[in-house]
Amino acid sequence: MSHHEHLKILAFVGLTGSGKTTAVEHFTNKGFPKVYFGGIIYEAMAEAGVSKGEENEATFRVEIREKEGNDFVVKRIIKQIHDLVAAGQHRIIADGIYTWDEYKAIKHEFPGETTVVAITSPKHMRYHWLESRQDRPQTPQISAARDKHEIETLQKGGPIAAADFFIMNNGSMDHFYEQLDDVAHSLDF
């Protein structure tokens, strides 16, 4: 556990397609650095010689946690955050808490400094957006299977339910950005 004066971490959680990436890009476009939970998995997949793809990613996420422990990803994220703080950063975006263990670990390591924001969207909207993605489009069947995997296997429901703020992403982009800015402003982020 550590404490850094003036440090604020804005951590986003949500099911696939809810708008996490859009939220993170909104803040990184303003110059805030980010740490990316999913990126840790992609790096480990590349190191292991596993090709990208929805099925490979889902299997690998489970296998790496079984092999290395449920804190595999968050240990590396915590190190990245400490490195950013050592480099003088005091406002950091955390993209994509997946598991309850990750939620607990980041809240424990940075008590009072981490604010978790759940991005939620109606399922039919998320599935439409996922099907329309240029990068890794998903059919509704794949999206439903991923929801089930994230909720049942990765236990993503806990971090969503325990979030400090909730943003419903079901309107215009301008409204979504306004909600994000309102949360950031309320935190002096």
C-alpha positions, 0 to 999 in steps of 0.5 A: 500500500502506498500514498502519493500526495495529489495522485488521482487514478480514474479507473474504468470498468464495464462490459465489452462495448460499453464505451470504456475505450471511448472514455479513456481516449477522451482523457488521453486526448487531453494529455493524461497517461493511461495504463491498460489492463488488456494490454498486459494480456496482449503483451503476455500473449505475444511473449507466449507466441499466441495469436490474437483472436477472441477465442484465443484471448478468452482462453489465454486470460483464464490460463495465465491467471491460473498459471501466474495467479489472479493478480497477474495483470494488476501486479504489472498495472500497479508497477506501471502506475508507480513508474508513472508517478516516479516520472512526475504524473499525478493524474492517471487513467486506468483502462479496463479493470476486469476482475474483483481481485484486480479491483481490490488490489488497486483500491488497496495499493492506492487507497483514496487515490483510485476512483472507479467509474462503471460505464454501462450501456443497454445490451442491444446498443453494445451489441450493435456497436460491437458489430459495427467496430472496425477493429475486432467486430463481433457478432451478437452471439460472440458478444453474448458469449463474451458477456457470459465469460466476463461475468461468470469467469472473470467476475467483472460484475463485482467491480461494476457493482462496486464502482464509485460512479456510474455513467449510462452511455446511451445517448449522443457522444457529446452527452457521454463526454459531458458526463465524463467531464462532470465526474472528472470535475467533481474529483478535481481531476 
